[in-house]
Amino acid sequence: MACLSDESWVSLPKMLSERLTLRGGDQNEEEELKKTSFVESKRTQYRIEKVFPVYALGISKPESDSIVNSGDLIADPIWDAVKEEAKLEAEKEPILSSFLYASIMSHDCLEQALGFVLANRLQNPTLLATQLMDIFFDVILHDTGIQHSIRLDMQAFKDRDPACLSYCSVLLYLKGYHSLQVHRVAHALWSQGRKVLALALQSRISEVFGVDIHPAAKIGEGILLDHGTGVVIGETAVVGNRVSLMHGVTLGGTGKEVGDRHPKVSDGALIGASATILGNIKIGKGAMVAAGSLVLKDVPPHSMVAGIPAKVIGYVDEQDPSLTMKHDATKDFFEHVADNFKDGRSTGGQESGSGKK
């Protein structure tokens, strides 16, 4: 801090404030000084951002005509919950109060807070947080679809992940949620023809979060990307609404096709950890793919598949198994499968034995 001396971001506002107090009386001079202080503060802020992470500065909210404080117009219970949780956490852990204020409480809406958090997680020496914030704000605040999705995704994480403590923790810490929201921005940019920038964001998602989602991939809303690590989603893949994907899931091509070559996952499906689904095949509505399975053919709706290669081993009762998150179905179900398997082997052995006679 000593190297910043009297140009520091702390002393400058104080110095300007004192000058305003002394000069009072002349309205024109006061207005002129306010303009000067704004310009100087922006210049100083730019210099400081090269030295310190943006979240540590507690910078003020961006001033733009494109930003609308929708909280004054309609209710936003998720954003209200995030702010309330942040206040409580700041009281419990004072050491995090500056971080929580800069990340959440200093913002007017969930869109701004999310853009701020994502920018700080993805920044590097050549892609500054301020640049990323501009990108995220511009895209998210002009896309009502993304605004809707970020809330439904947050609710999905809160409802389906038993390790999720609060809405606040989803916003601040869960990289599955972060990678999903950056993909939404990248997909919007890709659709606008800004493919190089979209690919740059995809690259940063892969480097920082260990998640590789092509910007052209289409992903619905109410998605749980649990843990996120190792998830790969190809260019022509489509993921429906209310889908839950565990870590290590691959929605890939077979390597032999061009064009539309990736899986289509229907609404309400649950894809288990490290499941690999290859080719332009369809995972039916409400289907469940067991962990570690290799799926090469279409999966019927509400069916349960497992194995290498995956085969139908039964059917699920739930409309959307992605919501109940019962990866192992029930003990009774697997006991039933095991009994049938034993009976089949016994019958087969007797038949082969009688044939020899």
C-alpha positions in Angstrom: 0.0 0.0 0.0 2.9 2.4 0.6 3.8 2.4 -3.1 0.4 4.0 -3.8 1.1 6.9 -1.5 -1.2 9.9 -1.8 -2.7 8.5 -5.0 -4.3 5.6 -3.1 -7.9 4.9 -3.6 -8.6 5.4 0.1 -7.0 8.9 0.4 -8.3 10.4 -2.8 -12.0 10.3 -2.0 -11.3 11.7 1.5 -9.2 14.5 0.0 -11.8 15.5 -2.5 -14.5 15.4 0.2 -12.5 17.9 2.3 -12.1 20.2 -0.7 -15.8 20.1 -1.4 -16.5 21.1 2.2 -14.1 24.1 2.1 -15.3 25.3 -1.3 -19.0 25.2 -0.4 -21.3 28.1 -1.2 -20.7 28.3 -5.0 -23.0 25.8 -6.7 -21.3 26.0 -10.1 -17.9 25.3 -8.6 -19.2 22.5 -6.5 -20.7 20.8 -9.6 -17.5 21.2 -11.5 -15.5 19.7 -8.7 -17.8 16.7 -8.6 -17.2 16.0 -12.3 -13.4 16.3 -11.8 -13.6 13.9 -8.8 -15.5 11.4 -10.8 -12.9 11.4 -13.6 -10.0 11.2 -11.2 -11.5 8.4 -9.2 -12.0 6.4 -12.4 -8.4 6.9 -13.4 -7.2 5.9 -9.9 -9.5 2.9 -9.9 -8.0 1.7 -13.2 -4.4 2.0 -11.7 -5.4 0.1 -8.5 -7.0 -2.7 -10.4 -3.6 -3.6 -11.9 -2.3 -4.2 -8.4 -5.2 -5.7 -6.3 -7.9 -8.2 -7.2 -11.1 -6.4 -8.0 -13.1 -8.0 -5.2 -10.7 -6.5 -2.7 -11.4 -3.0 -3.8 -15.1 -2.8 -2.9 -15.6 -0.7 -6.1 -18.9 1.0 -6.6 -21.7 -0.4 -8.8 -21.2 0.3 -12.5 -23.2 3.2 -13.8 -24.9 2.4 -17.1 -28.2 3.1 -18.8 -28.4 -0.6 -19.7 -28.6 -1.6 -16.0 -32.1 -1.7 -14.6 -32.7 -2.3 -11.0 -35.6 -4.8 -11.5 -35.7 -5.3 -7.8 -37.7 -2.0 -7.5 -40.3 -3.3 -10.0 -40.8 -6.9 -9.2 -40.1 -9.3 -6.3 -36.9 -11.3 -6.5 -37.0 -13.8 -3.6 -33.8 -15.5 -4.5 -31.8 -12.3 -4.7 -33.4 -11.2 -1.4 -32.3 -14.5 0.2 -28.8 -14.2 -1.2 -28.4 -10.7 0.4 -29.9 -11.8 3.7 -27.6 -14.8 3.9 -24.6 -12.6 3.0 -25.4 -10.2 5.9 -25.7 -13.1 8.3 -22.4 -14.6 7.1 -20.6 -11.3 7.4 -21.7 -11.1 11.1 -20.5 -14.7 11.8 -17.2 -14.3 9.9 -16.1 -10.6 10.1 -12.9 -11.5 8.2 -15.1 -12.2 5.1 -17.2 -9.0 5.5 -15.3 -7.0 2.8 -15.4 -10.0 0.4 -19.2 -10.4 1.0 -19.8 -6.7 0.6 -17.9 -6.4 -2.6 -19.4 -9.6 -4.1 -23.0 -9.3 -3.0 -24.2 -6.5 -0.8 -22.8 -3.7 -2.9 -24.8 -4.7 -6.0 -28.4 -3.9 -7.0 -29.4 -7.3 -8.4 -28.4 -10.9 -8.9 -27.2 -10.2 -12.4 -24.6 -7.7 -11.3 -23.4 -9.8 -8.4 -23.0 -12.9 -10.6 -21.1 -10.9 -13.2 -18.8 -9.6 -10.6 -18.1 -13.0 -9.0 -17.6 -14.7 -12.4 -15.2 -12.0 -13.6 -13.0 -12.3 -10.6 -12.9 -16.1 -10.9 -11.9 -16.0 -14.5 -9.6 -13.1 -14.7 -6.0 -13.4 -15.8 -3.2 -11.0 -16.6 -4.4 -10.6 -20.2 -8.1 -10.8 -19.6 -8.9 -8.3 -16.9 -11.8 -8.6 -14.5 -13.1 -5.2 -15.5 -13.3 -6.4 -19.1 -15.0 -9.6 -18.2 -17.5 -7.7 -16.0 -18.4 -5.5 -19.0 -19.0 -8.6 -21.1 -21.1 -10.4 -18.5 -23.2 -7.3 -17.7 -23.8 -6.5 -21.3 -25.0 -10.0 -22.1 -26.9 -11.0 -19.0 -28.7 -7.7 -18.5 -30.0 -7.8 -22.1 -31.1 -11.4 -22.1 -34.2 -12.2 -20.1 -33.7 -15.9 -20.9 -30.4 -16.0 -19.0 -31.9 -13.9 -16.2 -34.5 -16.6 -15.8 -32.1 -19.5 -16.1 -29.6 -18.2 -13.5 -32.3 -18.2 -10.9 -33.7 -21.6 -11.8 -30.2 -23.1 -11.8 -29.5 -21.6 -8.4 -32.7 -23.1 -7.1 -31.7 -26.5 -8.6 -28.4 -26.5 -6.8 -30.1 -25.5 -3.5 -32.8 -28.2 -3.8 -30.8 -31.1 -5.1 -27.3 -30.9 -3.6 -27.4 -31.9 0.1 -24.0 -30.3 0.5 -25.3 -26.9 -0.6 -25.6 -24.7 2.5 -27.4 -21.6 1.0 -28.2 -19.6 -2.1 -25.3 -17.4 -1.1 -22.8 -20.3 -1.2 -24.1 -21.3 -4.7 -23.3 -17.8 -6.0 -19.9 -17.5 -4.4 -18.3 -20.9 -4.3 -19.9 -23.7 -6.5 -17.9 -24.0 -9.7 -20.5 -26.2 -11.3 -22.9 -23.2 -11.1 -20.2 -20.8 -12.2 -19.2 -22.8 -15.3 -22.8 -23.2 -16.3 -23.5 -19.5 -16.2 -20.3 -18.6 -18.1 -21.4 -21.1 -20.7 -24.8 -19.3 -21.0 -22.9 -16.1 -21.7 -20.6 -17.8 -24.2 -23.5 -19.4 -25.9 -25.2 -16.0 -26.3 -22.0 -14.6 -27.8 -21.7 -17.6 -30.1 -25.2 -17.1 -31.3 -24.4 -13.4 -32.0 -21.5 -14.4 -34.2 -18.9 -13.4 -31.7 -17.3 -16.9 -31.8 -13.7 -15.9 -30.9 -14.8 -14.3 -27.7 -17.1 -17.2 -26.9 -14.2 -19.7 -27.4 -12.0 -17.5 -25.2 -14.6 -17.9 -22.4 -14.8 -21.6 -23.0 -11.1 -21.9 -22.7 -11.1 -20.0 -19.3 -13.9 -22.2 -18.0 -11.8 -25.3 -18.9 -8.7 -23.9 -17.3 -10.3 -22.6 -14.1 -13.1 -25.0 -13.4 -12.1 -28.2 -15.2 -15.3 -28.1 -17.2 -15.4 -28.2 -21.0 -18.6 -27.1 -22.7 -18.6 -26.0 -26.3 -20.3 -22.6 -26.7 -22.6 -23.9 -29.4 -24.1 -26.6 -27.0 -27.7 -25.9 -26.0 -28.5 -26.3 -22.3 -31.9 -25.8 -20.7 -32.8 -24.3 -17.3 -33.0 -25.7 -13.9 -29.8 -27.6 -14.4 -27.6 -29.2 -11.7 -24.0 -29.6 -12.7 -22.9 -31.2 -9.4 -19.2 -30.8 -8.7 -18.6 -30.1 -12.4 -15.1 -31.5 -12.5 -14.4 -33.4 -15.7 -17.8 -32.6 -17.4 -17.4 -32.5 -21.2 -20.3 -31.4 -23.5 -19.8 -31.4 -27.2 -20.8 -28.8 -29.9 -24.1 -30.2 -31.1 -25.2 -31.6 -27.7 -28.6 -30.6 -26.3 -29.5 -30.8 -22.7 -33.2 -30.3 -21.7 -34.7 -28.7 -18.6 -34.4 -30.0 -15.1 -31.5 -32.3 -15.9 -28.9 -33.3 -13.3 -25.4 -34.1 -14.5 -22.8 -35.5 -12.1 -19.0 -35.0 -12.3 -17.1 -36.7 -15.1 -20.1 -36.9 -17.5 -19.2 -36.9 -21.2 -21.7 -36.0 -23.9 -19.4 -36.7 -26.8 -19.2 -37.8 -30.4 -18.0 -41.1 -31.7 -15.2 -39.6 -33.7 -16.5 -40.9 -37.0 -19.3 -38.4 -37.7 -19.6 -34.8 -38.8 -22.4 -32.4 -38.3 -25.0 -33.3 -35.7 -23.0 -35.8 -33.8 -23.6 -35.4 -30.0 -26.3 -36.7 -27.6 -29.6 -35.1 -26.9 -30.6 -35.4 -23.2 -34.3 -34.9 -22.6 -36.1 -33.2 -19.7 -35.8 -34.6 -16.2 -32.9 -37.0 -16.9 -30.4 -38.0 -14.3 -26.9 -38.8 -15.6 -24.6 -40.5 -13.0 -21.0 -39.8 -12.3 -18.4 -40.6 -15.0 -21.2 -41.8 -17.4 -20.1 -41.6 -21.1 -22.7 -41.0 -23.7 -21.5 -41.0 -27.3 -23.0 -40.2 -30.6 -26.2 -38.5 -31.9 -28.5 -40.6 -29.6 -31.4 -39.6 -27.4 -31.7 -40.0 -23.7 -35.5 -40.1 -23.1 -37.5 -38.0 -20.6 -37.0 -38.9 -17.0 -34.4 -41.6 -17.8 -31.5 -42.5 -15.5 -28.0 -43.4 -16.6 -26.1 -45.2 -13.8 -22.6 -44.1 -12.8 -19.8 -45.3 -15.0 -22.0 -46.5 -17.8 -21.1 -46.3 -21.5 -24.2 -45.4 -23.6 -24.1 -46.0 -27.3 -27.8 -46.4 -28.1 -31.1 -44.5 -27.5 -32.4 -44.7 -23.9 -36.2 -45.1 -23.6 -38.1 -42.5 -21.4 -38.2 -43.3 -17.7 -35.8 -46.2 -18.1 -32.7 -47.1 -16.1 -29.6 -48.1 -17.9 -26.3 -49.4 -16.6 -23.2 -51.2 -17.8 -20.6 -51.2 -20.5 -22.2 -51.0 -23.0 -25.3 -49.8 -21.1 -28.5 -51.9 -21.2 -32.0 -51.3 -19.7 -32.1 -52.8 -16.3 -35.5 -51.4 -15.2 -37.7 -48.4 -15.1 -38.0 -45.6 -12.6 -41.2 -44.5 -10.9 -40.4 -40.8 -10.7 -41.4 -38.4 -13.4 -38.1 -36.5 -13.0 -35.4 -38.6 -11.3 -33.1 -35.6 -11.7 -35.2 -33.9 -8.9 -35.1 -36.9 -6.4 -31.4 -37.7 -7.1 -31.9 -41.3 -6.2 -28.8 -42.7 -8.1 -29.1 -46.2 -6.7 -32.9 -46.5 -7.1 -33.9 -48.7 -4.2 -32.5 -51.6 -2.4 -35.6 -53.7 -3.2 -35.2 -52.9 -6.9 -31.6 -54.2 -7.0 -32.5 -57.3 -5.0 -35.2 -58.0 -7.5 -32.7 -57.6 -10.4 -30.2 -59.8 -8.6 -32.8 -62.6 -8.0 -33.9 -62.5 -11.7 -30.2 -62.7 -12.7 -29.6 -65.8 -10.5 -32.8 -67.5 -11.7 -31.8 -66.9 -15.3 -28.4 -68.5 -14.7 -29.9 -71.4 -12.9 -32.5 -72.0 -15.6 -29.8 -71.7 -18.3 -27.5 -74.2 -16.5 -30.3 -76.8 -16.2 -31.3 -76.5 -19.8 -27.7 -76.9 -21.0 -27.3 -79.9 -18.7 -30.4 -81.6 -19.9 -29.2 -81.1 -23.5 -26.0 -83.0 -22.8 -28.0 -86.0 -21.6 
